[in-house]
Amino acid sequence: MEYRYQQQVLDQLEKHGIRPRPTTRPELVREFVNDLYRYELRRLRDRLRRGEIPKAGYFDRVVELRRAYSVLALKPDQLVE
């Protein structure tokens, strides 16, 4: 089966280096993006624990990261046309 991803979704995915093929299931794409987002959150948390970033700005960085992964607000079937 082939899927036609929405152009705005493809643009968002491209920012993270993700280029799904027409045969890539939307569920798999969303799972991958979620895993990448969780990895970035863990990296941010680890930087906080090591003292590389101040605790005062941590929340703002988490919010910024969430905005960067706004495609996660969509369900898999919303990724495609």
mmJSON file of the N, C-alpha and C atoms, coordinates in Angstrom:
{"data_MODEL":{"atom_site":{
"group_PDB":["ATOM","ATOM","ATOM","ATOM","ATOM","ATOM","ATOM","ATOM","ATOM","ATOM","ATOM","ATOM","ATOM","ATOM","ATOM","ATOM","ATOM","ATOM","ATOM","ATOM","ATOM","ATOM","ATOM","ATOM","ATOM","ATOM","ATOM","ATOM","ATOM","ATOM","ATOM","ATOM","ATOM","ATOM","ATOM","ATOM","ATOM","ATOM","ATOM","ATOM","ATOM","ATOM","ATOM","ATOM","ATOM","ATOM","ATOM","ATOM","ATOM","ATOM","ATOM","ATOM","ATOM","ATOM","ATOM","ATOM","ATOM","ATOM","ATOM","ATOM","ATOM","ATOM","ATOM","ATOM","ATOM","ATOM","ATOM","ATOM","ATOM","ATOM","ATOM","ATOM","ATOM","ATOM","ATOM","ATOM","ATOM","ATOM","ATOM","ATOM","ATOM","ATOM","ATOM","ATOM","ATOM","ATOM","ATOM","ATOM","ATOM","ATOM","ATOM","ATOM","ATOM","ATOM","ATOM","ATOM","ATOM","ATOM","ATOM","ATOM","ATOM","ATOM","ATOM","ATOM","ATOM","ATOM","ATOM","ATOM","ATOM","ATOM","ATOM","ATOM","ATOM","ATOM","ATOM","ATOM","ATOM","ATOM","ATOM","ATOM","ATOM","ATOM","ATOM","ATOM","ATOM","ATOM","ATOM","ATOM","ATOM","ATOM","ATOM","ATOM","ATOM","ATOM","ATOM","ATOM","ATOM","ATOM","ATOM","ATOM","ATOM","ATOM","ATOM","ATOM","ATOM","ATOM","ATOM","ATOM","ATOM","ATOM","ATOM","ATOM","ATOM","ATOM","ATOM","ATOM","ATOM","ATOM","ATOM","ATOM","ATOM","ATOM","ATOM","ATOM","ATOM","ATOM","ATOM","ATOM","ATOM","ATOM","ATOM","ATOM","ATOM","ATOM","ATOM","ATOM","ATOM","ATOM","ATOM","ATOM","ATOM","ATOM","ATOM","ATOM","ATOM","ATOM","ATOM","ATOM","ATOM","ATOM","ATOM","ATOM","ATOM","ATOM","ATOM","ATOM","ATOM","ATOM","ATOM","ATOM","ATOM","ATOM","ATOM","ATOM","ATOM","ATOM","ATOM","ATOM","ATOM","ATOM","ATOM","ATOM","ATOM","ATOM","ATOM","ATOM","ATOM","ATOM","ATOM","ATOM","ATOM","ATOM","ATOM","ATOM","ATOM","ATOM","ATOM","ATOM","ATOM","ATOM","ATOM","ATOM","ATOM","ATOM","ATOM","ATOM","ATOM","ATOM","ATOM","ATOM","ATOM","ATOM","ATOM"],
"id":[1,2,3,4,5,6,7,8,9,10,11,12,13,14,15,16,17,18,19,20,21,22,23,24,25,26,27,28,29,30,31,32,33,34,35,36,37,38,39,40,41,42,43,44,45,46,47,48,49,50,51,52,53,54,55,56,57,58,59,60,61,62,63,64,65,66,67,68,69,70,71,72,73,74,75,76,77,78,79,80,81,82,83,84,85,86,87,88,89,90,91,92,93,94,95,96,97,98,99,100,101,102,103,104,105,106,107,108,109,110,111,112,113,114,115,116,117,118,119,120,121,122,123,124,125,126,127,128,129,130,131,132,133,134,135,136,137,138,139,140,141,142,143,144,145,146,147,148,149,150,151,152,153,154,155,156,157,158,159,160,161,162,163,164,165,166,167,168,169,170,171,172,173,174,175,176,177,178,179,180,181,182,183,184,185,186,187,188,189,190,191,192,193,194,195,196,197,198,199,200,201,202,203,204,205,206,207,208,209,210,211,212,213,214,215,216,217,218,219,220,221,222,223,224,225,226,227,228,229,230,231,232,233,234,235,236,237,238,239,240,241,242,243],
"type_symbol":["N","C","C","N","C","C","N","C","C","N","C","C","N","C","C","N","C","C","N","C","C","N","C","C","N","C","C","N","C","C","N","C","C","N","C","C","N","C","C","N","C","C","N","C","C","N","C","C","N","C","C","N","C","C","N","C","C","N","C","C","N","C","C","N","C","C","N","C","C","N","C","C","N","C","C","N","C","C","N","C","C","N","C","C","N","C","C","N","C","C","N","C","C","N","C","C","N","C","C","N","C","C","N","C","C","N","C","C","N","C","C","N","C","C","N","C","C","N","C","C","N","C","C","N","C","C","N","C","C","N","C","C","N","C","C","N","C","C","N","C","C","N","C","C","N","C","C","N","C","C","N","C","C","N","C","C","N","C","C","N","C","C","N","C","C","N","C","C","N","C","C","N","C","C","N","C","C","N","C","C","N","C","C","N","C","C","N","C","C","N","C","C","N","C","C","N","C","C","N","C","C","N","C","C","N","C","C","N","C","C","N","C","C","N","C","C","N","C","C","N","C","C","N","C","C","N","C","C","N","C","C","N","C","C","N","C","C","N","C","C","N","C","C"],
"label_atom_id":["N","CA","C","N","CA","C","N","CA","C","N","CA","C","N","CA","C","N","CA","C","N","CA","C","N","CA","C","N","CA","C","N","CA","C","N","CA","C","N","CA","C","N","CA","C","N","CA","C","N","CA","C","N","CA","C","N","CA","C","N","CA","C","N","CA","C","N","CA","C","N","CA","C","N","CA","C","N","CA","C","N","CA","C","N","CA","C","N","CA","C","N","CA","C","N","CA","C","N","CA","C","N","CA","C","N","CA","C","N","CA","C","N","CA","C","N","CA","C","N","CA","C","N","CA","C","N","CA","C","N","CA","C","N","CA","C","N","CA","C","N","CA","C","N","CA","C","N","CA","C","N","CA","C","N","CA","C","N","CA","C","N","CA","C","N","CA","C","N","CA","C","N","CA","C","N","CA","C","N","CA","C","N","CA","C","N","CA","C","N","CA","C","N","CA","C","N","CA","C","N","CA","C","N","CA","C","N","CA","C","N","CA","C","N","CA","C","N","CA","C","N","CA","C","N","CA","C","N","CA","C","N","CA","C","N","CA","C","N","CA","C","N","CA","C","N","CA","C","N","CA","C","N","CA","C","N","CA","C","N","CA","C","N","CA","C","N","CA","C","N","CA","C","N","CA","C","N","CA","C","N","CA","C"],
"label_alt_id":[null,null,null,null,null,null,null,null,null,null,null,null,null,null,null,null,null,null,null,null,null,null,null,null,null,null,null,null,null,null,null,null,null,null,null,null,null,null,null,null,null,null,null,null,null,null,null,null,null,null,null,null,null,null,null,null,null,null,null,null,null,null,null,null,null,null,null,null,null,null,null,null,null,null,null,null,null,null,null,null,null,null,null,null,null,null,null,null,null,null,null,null,null,null,null,null,null,null,null,null,null,null,null,null,null,null,null,null,null,null,null,null,null,null,null,null,null,null,null,null,null,null,null,null,null,null,null,null,null,null,null,null,null,null,null,null,null,null,null,null,null,null,null,null,null,null,null,null,null,null,null,null,null,null,null,null,null,null,null,null,null,null,null,null,null,null,null,null,null,null,null,null,null,null,null,null,null,null,null,null,null,null,null,null,null,null,null,null,null,null,null,null,null,null,null,null,null,null,null,null,null,null,null,null,null,null,null,null,null,null,null,null,null,null,null,null,null,null,null,null,null,null,null,null,null,null,null,null,null,null,null,null,null,null,null,null,null,null,null,null,null,null,null],
"label_comp_id":["MET","MET","MET","GLU","GLU","GLU","TYR","TYR","TYR","ARG","ARG","ARG","TYR","TYR","TYR","GLN","GLN","GLN","GLN","GLN","GLN","GLN","GLN","GLN","VAL","VAL","VAL","LEU","LEU","LEU","ASP","ASP","ASP","GLN","GLN","GLN","LEU","LEU","LEU","GLU","GLU","GLU","LYS","LYS","LYS","HIS","HIS","HIS","GLY","GLY","GLY","ILE","ILE","ILE","ARG","ARG","ARG","PRO","PRO","PRO","ARG","ARG","ARG","PRO","PRO","PRO","THR","THR","THR","THR","THR","THR","ARG","ARG","ARG","PRO","PRO","PRO","GLU","GLU","GLU","LEU","LEU","LEU","VAL","VAL","VAL","ARG","ARG","ARG","GLU","GLU","GLU","PHE","PHE","PHE","VAL","VAL","VAL","ASN","ASN","ASN","ASP","ASP","ASP","LEU","LEU","LEU","TYR","TYR","TYR","ARG","ARG","ARG","TYR","TYR","TYR","GLU","GLU","GLU","LEU","LEU","LEU","ARG","ARG","ARG","ARG","ARG","ARG","LEU","LEU","LEU","ARG","ARG","ARG","ASP","ASP","ASP","ARG","ARG","ARG","LEU","LEU","LEU","ARG","ARG","ARG","ARG","ARG","ARG","GLY","GLY","GLY","GLU","GLU","GLU","ILE","ILE","ILE","PRO","PRO","PRO","LYS","LYS","LYS","ALA","ALA","ALA","GLY","GLY","GLY","TYR","TYR","TYR","PHE","PHE","PHE","ASP","ASP","ASP","ARG","ARG","ARG","VAL","VAL","VAL","VAL","VAL","VAL","GLU","GLU","GLU","LEU","LEU","LEU","ARG","ARG","ARG","ARG","ARG","ARG","ALA","ALA","ALA","TYR","TYR","TYR","SER","SER","SER","VAL","VAL","VAL","LEU","LEU","LEU","ALA","ALA","ALA","LEU","LEU","LEU","LYS","LYS","LYS","PRO","PRO","PRO","ASP","ASP","ASP","GLN","GLN","GLN","LEU","LEU","LEU","VAL","VAL","VAL","GLU","GLU","GLU"],
"label_asym_id":["A","A","A","A","A","A","A","A","A","A","A","A","A","A","A","A","A","A","A","A","A","A","A","A","A","A","A","A","A","A","A","A","A","A","A","A","A","A","A","A","A","A","A","A","A","A","A","A","A","A","A","A","A","A","A","A","A","A","A","A","A","A","A","A","A","A","A","A","A","A","A","A","A","A","A","A","A","A","A","A","A","A","A","A","A","A","A","A","A","A","A","A","A","A","A","A","A","A","A","A","A","A","A","A","A","A","A","A","A","A","A","A","A","A","A","A","A","A","A","A","A","A","A","A","A","A","A","A","A","A","A","A","A","A","A","A","A","A","A","A","A","A","A","A","A","A","A","A","A","A","A","A","A","A","A","A","A","A","A","A","A","A","A","A","A","A","A","A","A","A","A","A","A","A","A","A","A","A","A","A","A","A","A","A","A","A","A","A","A","A","A","A","A","A","A","A","A","A","A","A","A","A","A","A","A","A","A","A","A","A","A","A","A","A","A","A","A","A","A","A","A","A","A","A","A","A","A","A","A","A","A","A","A","A","A","A","A","A","A","A","A","A","A"],
"label_entity_id":["1","1","1","1","1","1","1","1","1","1","1","1","1","1","1","1","1","1","1","1","1","1","1","1","1","1","1","1","1","1","1","1","1","1","1","1","1","1","1","1","1","1","1","1","1","1","1","1","1","1","1","1","1","1","1","1","1","1","1","1","1","1","1","1","1","1","1","1","1","1","1","1","1","1","1","1","1","1","1","1","1","1","1","1","1","1","1","1","1","1","1","1","1","1","1","1","1","1","1","1","1","1","1","1","1","1","1","1","1","1","1","1","1","1","1","1","1","1","1","1","1","1","1","1","1","1","1","1","1","1","1","1","1","1","1","1","1","1","1","1","1","1","1","1","1","1","1","1","1","1","1","1","1","1","1","1","1","1","1","1","1","1","1","1","1","1","1","1","1","1","1","1","1","1","1","1","1","1","1","1","1","1","1","1","1","1","1","1","1","1","1","1","1","1","1","1","1","1","1","1","1","1","1","1","1","1","1","1","1","1","1","1","1","1","1","1","1","1","1","1","1","1","1","1","1","1","1","1","1","1","1","1","1","1","1","1","1","1","1","1","1","1","1"],
"label_seq_id":[1,1,1,2,2,2,3,3,3,4,4,4,5,5,5,6,6,6,7,7,7,8,8,8,9,9,9,10,10,10,11,11,11,12,12,12,13,13,13,14,14,14,15,15,15,16,16,16,17,17,17,18,18,18,19,19,19,20,20,20,21,21,21,22,22,22,23,23,23,24,24,24,25,25,25,26,26,26,27,27,27,28,28,28,29,29,29,30,30,30,31,31,31,32,32,32,33,33,33,34,34,34,35,35,35,36,36,36,37,37,37,38,38,38,39,39,39,40,40,40,41,41,41,42,42,42,43,43,43,44,44,44,45,45,45,46,46,46,47,47,47,48,48,48,49,49,49,50,50,50,51,51,51,52,52,52,53,53,53,54,54,54,55,55,55,56,56,56,57,57,57,58,58,58,59,59,59,60,60,60,61,61,61,62,62,62,63,63,63,64,64,64,65,65,65,66,66,66,67,67,67,68,68,68,69,69,69,70,70,70,71,71,71,72,72,72,73,73,73,74,74,74,75,75,75,76,76,76,77,77,77,78,78,78,79,79,79,80,80,80,81,81,81],
"pdbx_PDB_ins_code":[null,null,null,null,null,null,null,null,null,null,null,null,null,null,null,null,null,null,null,null,null,null,null,null,null,null,null,null,null,null,null,null,null,null,null,null,null,null,null,null,null,null,null,null,null,null,null,null,null,null,null,null,null,null,null,null,null,null,null,null,null,null,null,null,null,null,null,null,null,null,null,null,null,null,null,null,null,null,null,null,null,null,null,null,null,null,null,null,null,null,null,null,null,null,null,null,null,null,null,null,null,null,null,null,null,null,null,null,null,null,null,null,null,null,null,null,null,null,null,null,null,null,null,null,null,null,null,null,null,null,null,null,null,null,null,null,null,null,null,null,null,null,null,null,null,null,null,null,null,null,null,null,null,null,null,null,null,null,null,null,null,null,null,null,null,null,null,null,null,null,null,null,null,null,null,null,null,null,null,null,null,null,null,null,null,null,null,null,null,null,null,null,null,null,null,null,null,null,null,null,null,null,null,null,null,null,null,null,null,null,null,null,null,null,null,null,null,null,null,null,null,null,null,null,null,null,null,null,null,null,null,null,null,null,null,null,null,null,null,null,null,null,null],
"Cartn_x":[0.837,0.0,0.887,0.441,1.191,0.41,1.17,0.584,1.063,0.189,0.553,0.572,1.776,1.939,1.633,1.02,0.734,2.06,2.078,3.317,3.812,2.909,3.336,3.946,3.454,4.022,5.413,5.549,6.869,7.879,7.435,8.325,8.791,7.881,8.235,9.192,8.907,9.761,11.156,11.22,12.51,13.44,12.875,13.686,14.451,13.941,14.573,15.305,15.396,16.105,15.301,13.991,13.122,12.446,12.599,11.995,11.28,10.024,9.314,9.056,9.119,8.785,7.275,6.741,5.291,4.799,5.692,5.301,5.476,6.003,6.225,4.911,4.554,3.305,3.361,2.272,2.229,2.469,2.036,2.261,3.75,4.483,5.926,6.621,6.183,6.76,6.539,5.313,5.012,5.806,5.928,6.722,8.177,8.718,10.104,10.292,9.368,9.454,9.332,8.444,8.284,9.565,10.181,11.441,12.536,12.589,13.586,13.343,12.085,11.722,12.114,11.822,12.173,13.683,14.419,15.882,16.38,15.813,16.205,15.867,14.718,14.354,15.352,15.74,16.712,18.057,18.463,19.72,19.667,18.54,18.361,18.412,17.715,17.722,19.139,19.864,21.231,22.138,21.93,22.713,22.397,21.146,20.756,21.45,21.431,22.053,23.558,24.189,25.636,25.975,24.957,25.179,25.55,25.323,25.662,24.648,23.437,22.405,21.795,21.405,20.833,19.419,19.092,17.769,16.681,17.002,16.024,15.51,16.323,15.907,15.48,15.484,15.181,13.766,12.788,11.399,11.219,11.815,11.707,12.312,13.39,14.018,13.143,12.459,11.548,10.386,9.842,8.745,9.21,10.397,10.96,11.125,11.59,11.765,10.412,9.416,8.076,7.537,7.78,7.342,8.062,9.299,10.064,9.509,8.827,8.238,6.715,6.192,4.746,3.987,4.681,4.033,3.494,3.998,3.51,2.093,1.608,0.23,-0.768,-0.276,-1.139,-1.183,-2.337,-2.476,-1.922,-1.535,-0.946,-1.797,-3.106,-3.938,-4.039,-3.618,-3.628,-2.337,-1.378,-0.123,-0.274,-1.27,-1.467,-2.736,-2.8,-3.974,-5.06],
"Cartn_y":[-1.176,0.0,1.247,2.27,3.524,4.619,5.517,6.62,7.934,8.896,10.236,11.159,11.514,12.361,13.806,14.507,15.929,16.683,17.684,18.435,19.115,19.67,20.326,19.319,18.105,17.047,16.692,16.551,16.245,17.335,18.586,19.704,19.613,19.29,19.145,17.967,16.865,15.684,15.94,16.683,16.991,17.739,18.564,19.304,18.358,17.142,16.15,15.075,15.311,14.363,13.125,13.203,12.053,12.236,11.237,11.275,9.951,9.879,8.607,8.34,7.106,6.698,6.544,6.523,6.336,5.016,4.057,2.755,2.684,3.754,3.768,4.052,3.139,3.292,4.527,5.305,6.489,6.147,4.981,4.564,4.443,3.897,3.741,5.105,6.016,7.36,8.039,7.972,8.626,7.995,6.69,6.011,6.471,6.587,7.022,8.448,9.336,10.724,10.776,9.989,9.948,9.467,8.446,7.941,9.005,9.714,10.777,11.897,12.265,13.295,12.864,11.64,11.139,11.112,10.766,10.786,12.203,13.187,14.582,15.053,14.64,14.996,14.425,13.183,12.552,13.267,13.634,14.38,15.703,16.386,17.659,17.464,16.441,16.141,15.815,15.044,14.686,15.919,16.84,18.087,18.891,18.897,19.581,18.94,17.63,16.908,17.131,17.291,17.539,18.996,19.833,21.238,22.057,21.509,22.223,23.303,23.158,24.172,24.519,25.761,26.158,25.611,25.309,24.784,25.802,27.066,28.131,28.126,27.756,27.772,26.422,25.408,24.05,23.931,24.453,24.347,24.983,26.14,26.814,25.973,25.291,24.423,23.223,22.692,21.57,22.019,23.194,23.729,23.959,24.499,24.731,23.414,22.398,21.086,20.513,20.677,20.175,20.871,22.147,22.885,22.37,22.002,21.489,20.15,19.437,18.151,18.239,19.334,19.562,18.517,17.828,16.784,15.659,15.555,14.535,14.806,16.006,16.321,15.657,15.146,14.507,13.002,12.421,10.965,10.433,9.175,8.627,8.864,8.721,8.906,10.373,11.301,12.712,13.126,12.245,12.542,12.457,11.708,11.465,12.122,12.283,12.893,11.853],
"Cartn_z":[0.0,0.0,0.0,-0.707,-0.747,-0.037,0.601,1.362,0.765,0.779,0.301,1.519,1.953,3.134,2.788,3.72,3.535,3.415,2.564,2.332,3.604,4.402,5.641,6.613,6.595,7.444,6.939,5.62,5.048,5.374,5.335,5.673,7.122,8.029,9.442,9.651,8.986,9.125,8.574,7.491,6.858,7.812,8.675,9.653,10.576,10.723,11.586,10.781,9.469,8.615,8.287,8.416,8.176,6.822,5.961,4.626,4.365,4.787,4.577,3.096,2.738,1.375,1.285,0.089,-0.047,0.557,0.682,1.248,2.766,3.37,4.821,5.544,6.438,7.192,8.088,8.149,9.017,10.49,10.928,12.32,12.61,11.642,11.808,11.846,10.998,10.975,12.316,12.831,14.11,15.251,15.254,16.289,16.239,15.042,14.889,15.399,15.025,15.48,17.003,17.563,19.016,19.694,19.145,19.711,19.64,18.525,18.373,19.389,19.562,20.537,21.955,22.308,23.644,23.844,22.79,22.862,23.14,22.417,22.616,24.031,24.548,25.932,26.932,26.723,27.629,27.566,26.357,26.207,26.949,26.839,27.526,29.043,29.521,30.956,31.445,30.653,31.035,31.076,30.151,30.172,31.429,31.832,33.068,34.264,34.327,35.448,35.527,34.368,34.347,34.626,34.714,34.989,33.765,32.586,31.352,31.015,31.516,31.305,32.662,32.837,34.131,34.321,35.553,35.863,35.537,35.684,35.439,33.998,33.047,31.651,31.107,31.958,31.507,30.938,31.648,31.204,29.826,29.624,28.331,27.212,27.503,26.502,26.177,27.186,26.962,26.071,26.344,25.535,24.097,23.94,22.605,21.847,22.55,21.935,21.52,22.368,22.031,20.786,20.669,19.468,18.222,18.374,17.237,16.75,17.629,17.283,17.271,16.73,16.722,15.912,15.036,14.242,15.136,16.349,17.282,17.765,17.551,17.928,16.986,15.857,14.876,15.087,14.815,14.828,13.508,13.476,12.238,10.991,11.102,9.914,9.49,10.346,9.999,9.265,9.209,8.526,7.006,6.584,5.157,4.651,3.34,2.713,2.495],
"occupancy":[1.0,1.0,1.0,1.0,1.0,1.0,1.0,1.0,1.0,1.0,1.0,1.0,1.0,1.0,1.0,1.0,1.0,1.0,1.0,1.0,1.0,1.0,1.0,1.0,1.0,1.0,1.0,1.0,1.0,1.0,1.0,1.0,1.0,1.0,1.0,1.0,1.0,1.0,1.0,1.0,1.0,1.0,1.0,1.0,1.0,1.0,1.0,1.0,1.0,1.0,1.0,1.0,1.0,1.0,1.0,1.0,1.0,1.0,1.0,1.0,1.0,1.0,1.0,1.0,1.0,1.0,1.0,1.0,1.0,1.0,1.0,1.0,1.0,1.0,1.0,1.0,1.0,1.0,1.0,1.0,1.0,1.0,1.0,1.0,1.0,1.0,1.0,1.0,1.0,1.0,1.0,1.0,1.0,1.0,1.0,1.0,1.0,1.0,1.0,1.0,1.0,1.0,1.0,1.0,1.0,1.0,1.0,1.0,1.0,1.0,1.0,1.0,1.0,1.0,1.0,1.0,1.0,1.0,1.0,1.0,1.0,1.0,1.0,1.0,1.0,1.0,1.0,1.0,1.0,1.0,1.0,1.0,1.0,1.0,1.0,1.0,1.0,1.0,1.0,1.0,1.0,1.0,1.0,1.0,1.0,1.0,1.0,1.0,1.0,1.0,1.0,1.0,1.0,1.0,1.0,1.0,1.0,1.0,1.0,1.0,1.0,1.0,1.0,1.0,1.0,1.0,1.0,1.0,1.0,1.0,1.0,1.0,1.0,1.0,1.0,1.0,1.0,1.0,1.0,1.0,1.0,1.0,1.0,1.0,1.0,1.0,1.0,1.0,1.0,1.0,1.0,1.0,1.0,1.0,1.0,1.0,1.0,1.0,1.0,1.0,1.0,1.0,1.0,1.0,1.0,1.0,1.0,1.0,1.0,1.0,1.0,1.0,1.0,1.0,1.0,1.0,1.0,1.0,1.0,1.0,1.0,1.0,1.0,1.0,1.0,1.0,1.0,1.0,1.0,1.0,1.0,1.0,1.0,1.0,1.0,1.0,1.0,1.0,1.0,1.0,1.0,1.0,1.0],
"B_iso_or_equiv":[0.0,0.0,0.0,0.0,0.0,0.0,0.0,0.0,0.0,0.0,0.0,0.0,0.0,0.0,0.0,0.0,0.0,0.0,0.0,0.0,0.0,0.0,0.0,0.0,0.0,0.0,0.0,0.0,0.0,0.0,0.0,0.0,0.0,0.0,0.0,0.0,0.0,0.0,0.0,0.0,0.0,0.0,0.0,0.0,0.0,0.0,0.0,0.0,0.0,0.0,0.0,0.0,0.0,0.0,0.0,0.0,0.0,0.0,0.0,0.0,0.0,0.0,0.0,0.0,0.0,0.0,0.0,0.0,0.0,0.0,0.0,0.0,0.0,0.0,0.0,0.0,0.0,0.0,0.0,0.0,0.0,0.0,0.0,0.0,0.0,0.0,0.0,0.0,0.0,0.0,0.0,0.0,0.0,0.0,0.0,0.0,0.0,0.0,0.0,0.0,0.0,0.0,0.0,0.0,0.0,0.0,0.0,0.0,0.0,0.0,0.0,0.0,0.0,0.0,0.0,0.0,0.0,0.0,0.0,0.0,0.0,0.0,0.0,0.0,0.0,0.0,0.0,0.0,0.0,0.0,0.0,0.0,0.0,0.0,0.0,0.0,0.0,0.0,0.0,0.0,0.0,0.0,0.0,0.0,0.0,0.0,0.0,0.0,0.0,0.0,0.0,0.0,0.0,0.0,0.0,0.0,0.0,0.0,0.0,0.0,0.0,0.0,0.0,0.0,0.0,0.0,0.0,0.0,0.0,0.0,0.0,0.0,0.0,0.0,0.0,0.0,0.0,0.0,0.0,0.0,0.0,0.0,0.0,0.0,0.0,0.0,0.0,0.0,0.0,0.0,0.0,0.0,0.0,0.0,0.0,0.0,0.0,0.0,0.0,0.0,0.0,0.0,0.0,0.0,0.0,0.0,0.0,0.0,0.0,0.0,0.0,0.0,0.0,0.0,0.0,0.0,0.0,0.0,0.0,0.0,0.0,0.0,0.0,0.0,0.0,0.0,0.0,0.0,0.0,0.0,0.0,0.0,0.0,0.0,0.0,0.0,0.0,0.0,0.0,0.0,0.0,0.0,0.0],
"pdbx_formal_charge":[null,null,null,null,null,null,null,null,null,null,null,null,null,null,null,null,null,null,null,null,null,null,null,null,null,null,null,null,null,null,null,null,null,null,null,null,null,null,null,null,null,null,null,null,null,null,null,null,null,null,null,null,null,null,null,null,null,null,null,null,null,null,null,null,null,null,null,null,null,null,null,null,null,null,null,null,null,null,null,null,null,null,null,null,null,null,null,null,null,null,null,null,null,null,null,null,null,null,null,null,null,null,null,null,null,null,null,null,null,null,null,null,null,null,null,null,null,null,null,null,null,null,null,null,null,null,null,null,null,null,null,null,null,null,null,null,null,null,null,null,null,null,null,null,null,null,null,null,null,null,null,null,null,null,null,null,null,null,null,null,null,null,null,null,null,null,null,null,null,null,null,null,null,null,null,null,null,null,null,null,null,null,null,null,null,null,null,null,null,null,null,null,null,null,null,null,null,null,null,null,null,null,null,null,null,null,null,null,null,null,null,null,null,null,null,null,null,null,null,null,null,null,null,null,null,null,null,null,null,null,null,null,null,null,null,null,null,null,null,null,null,null,null],
"auth_seq_id":[1,1,1,2,2,2,3,3,3,4,4,4,5,5,5,6,6,6,7,7,7,8,8,8,9,9,9,10,10,10,11,11,11,12,12,12,13,13,13,14,14,14,15,15,15,16,16,16,17,17,17,18,18,18,19,19,19,20,20,20,21,21,21,22,22,22,23,23,23,24,24,24,25,25,25,26,26,26,27,27,27,28,28,28,29,29,29,30,30,30,31,31,31,32,32,32,33,33,33,34,34,34,35,35,35,36,36,36,37,37,37,38,38,38,39,39,39,40,40,40,41,41,41,42,42,42,43,43,43,44,44,44,45,45,45,46,46,46,47,47,47,48,48,48,49,49,49,50,50,50,51,51,51,52,52,52,53,53,53,54,54,54,55,55,55,56,56,56,57,57,57,58,58,58,59,59,59,60,60,60,61,61,61,62,62,62,63,63,63,64,64,64,65,65,65,66,66,66,67,67,67,68,68,68,69,69,69,70,70,70,71,71,71,72,72,72,73,73,73,74,74,74,75,75,75,76,76,76,77,77,77,78,78,78,79,79,79,80,80,80,81,81,81],
"auth_comp_id":["MET","MET","MET","GLU","GLU","GLU","TYR","TYR","TYR","ARG","ARG","ARG","TYR","TYR","TYR","GLN","GLN","GLN","GLN","GLN","GLN","GLN","GLN","GLN","VAL","VAL","VAL","LEU","LEU","LEU","ASP","ASP","ASP","GLN","GLN","GLN","LEU","LEU","LEU","GLU","GLU","GLU","LYS","LYS","LYS","HIS","HIS","HIS","GLY","GLY","GLY","ILE","ILE","ILE","ARG","ARG","ARG","PRO","PRO","PRO","ARG","ARG","ARG","PRO","PRO","PRO","THR","THR","THR","THR","THR","THR","ARG","ARG","ARG","PRO","PRO","PRO","GLU","GLU","GLU","LEU","LEU","LEU","VAL","VAL","VAL","ARG","ARG","ARG","GLU","GLU","GLU","PHE","PHE","PHE","VAL","VAL","VAL","ASN","ASN","ASN","ASP","ASP","ASP","LEU","LEU","LEU","TYR","TYR","TYR","ARG","ARG","ARG","TYR","TYR","TYR","GLU","GLU","GLU","LEU","LEU","LEU","ARG","ARG","ARG","ARG","ARG","ARG","LEU","LEU","LEU","ARG","ARG","ARG","ASP","ASP","ASP","ARG","ARG","ARG","LEU","LEU","LEU","ARG","ARG","ARG","ARG","ARG","ARG","GLY","GLY","GLY","GLU","GLU","GLU","ILE","ILE","ILE","PRO","PRO","PRO","LYS","LYS","LYS","ALA","ALA","ALA","GLY","GLY","GLY","TYR","TYR","TYR","PHE","PHE","PHE","ASP","ASP","ASP","ARG","ARG","ARG","VAL","VAL","VAL","VAL","VAL","VAL","GLU","GLU","GLU","LEU","LEU","LEU","ARG","ARG","ARG","ARG","ARG","ARG","ALA","ALA","ALA","TYR","TYR","TYR","SER","SER","SER","VAL","VAL","VAL","LEU","LEU","LEU","ALA","ALA","ALA","LEU","LEU","LEU","LYS","LYS","LYS","PRO","PRO","PRO","ASP","ASP","ASP","GLN","GLN","GLN","LEU","LEU","LEU","VAL","VAL","VAL","GLU","GLU","GLU"],
"auth_asym_id":["A","A","A","A","A","A","A","A","A","A","A","A","A","A","A","A","A","A","A","A","A","A","A","A","A","A","A","A","A","A","A","A","A","A","A","A","A","A","A","A","A","A","A","A","A","A","A","A","A","A","A","A","A","A","A","A","A","A","A","A","A","A","A","A","A","A","A","A","A","A","A","A","A","A","A","A","A","A","A","A","A","A","A","A","A","A","A","A","A","A","A","A","A","A","A","A","A","A","A","A","A","A","A","A","A","A","A","A","A","A","A","A","A","A","A","A","A","A","A","A","A","A","A","A","A","A","A","A","A","A","A","A","A","A","A","A","A","A","A","A","A","A","A","A","A","A","A","A","A","A","A","A","A","A","A","A","A","A","A","A","A","A","A","A","A","A","A","A","A","A","A","A","A","A","A","A","A","A","A","A","A","A","A","A","A","A","A","A","A","A","A","A","A","A","A","A","A","A","A","A","A","A","A","A","A","A","A","A","A","A","A","A","A","A","A","A","A","A","A","A","A","A","A","A","A","A","A","A","A","A","A","A","A","A","A","A","A","A","A","A","A","A","A"],
"auth_atom_id":["N","CA","C","N","CA","C","N","CA","C","N","CA","C","N","CA","C","N","CA","C","N","CA","C","N","CA","C","N","CA","C","N","CA","C","N","CA","C","N","CA","C","N","CA","C","N","CA","C","N","CA","C","N","CA","C","N","CA","C","N","CA","C","N","CA","C","N","CA","C","N","CA","C","N","CA","C","N","CA","C","N","CA","C","N","CA","C","N","CA","C","N","CA","C","N","CA","C","N","CA","C","N","CA","C","N","CA","C","N","CA","C","N","CA","C","N","CA","C","N","CA","C","N","CA","C","N","CA","C","N","CA","C","N","CA","C","N","CA","C","N","CA","C","N","CA","C","N","CA","C","N","CA","C","N","CA","C","N","CA","C","N","CA","C","N","CA","C","N","CA","C","N","CA","C","N","CA","C","N","CA","C","N","CA","C","N","CA","C","N","CA","C","N","CA","C","N","CA","C","N","CA","C","N","CA","C","N","CA","C","N","CA","C","N","CA","C","N","CA","C","N","CA","C","N","CA","C","N","CA","C","N","CA","C","N","CA","C","N","CA","C","N","CA","C","N","CA","C","N","CA","C","N","CA","C","N","CA","C","N","CA","C","N","CA","C","N","CA","C","N","CA","C","N","CA","C","N","CA","C","N","CA","C"],
"pdbx_PDB_model_num":[1,1,1,1,1,1,1,1,1,1,1,1,1,1,1,1,1,1,1,1,1,1,1,1,1,1,1,1,1,1,1,1,1,1,1,1,1,1,1,1,1,1,1,1,1,1,1,1,1,1,1,1,1,1,1,1,1,1,1,1,1,1,1,1,1,1,1,1,1,1,1,1,1,1,1,1,1,1,1,1,1,1,1,1,1,1,1,1,1,1,1,1,1,1,1,1,1,1,1,1,1,1,1,1,1,1,1,1,1,1,1,1,1,1,1,1,1,1,1,1,1,1,1,1,1,1,1,1,1,1,1,1,1,1,1,1,1,1,1,1,1,1,1,1,1,1,1,1,1,1,1,1,1,1,1,1,1,1,1,1,1,1,1,1,1,1,1,1,1,1,1,1,1,1,1,1,1,1,1,1,1,1,1,1,1,1,1,1,1,1,1,1,1,1,1,1,1,1,1,1,1,1,1,1,1,1,1,1,1,1,1,1,1,1,1,1,1,1,1,1,1,1,1,1,1,1,1,1,1,1,1,1,1,1,1,1,1,1,1,1,1,1,1]
}}}
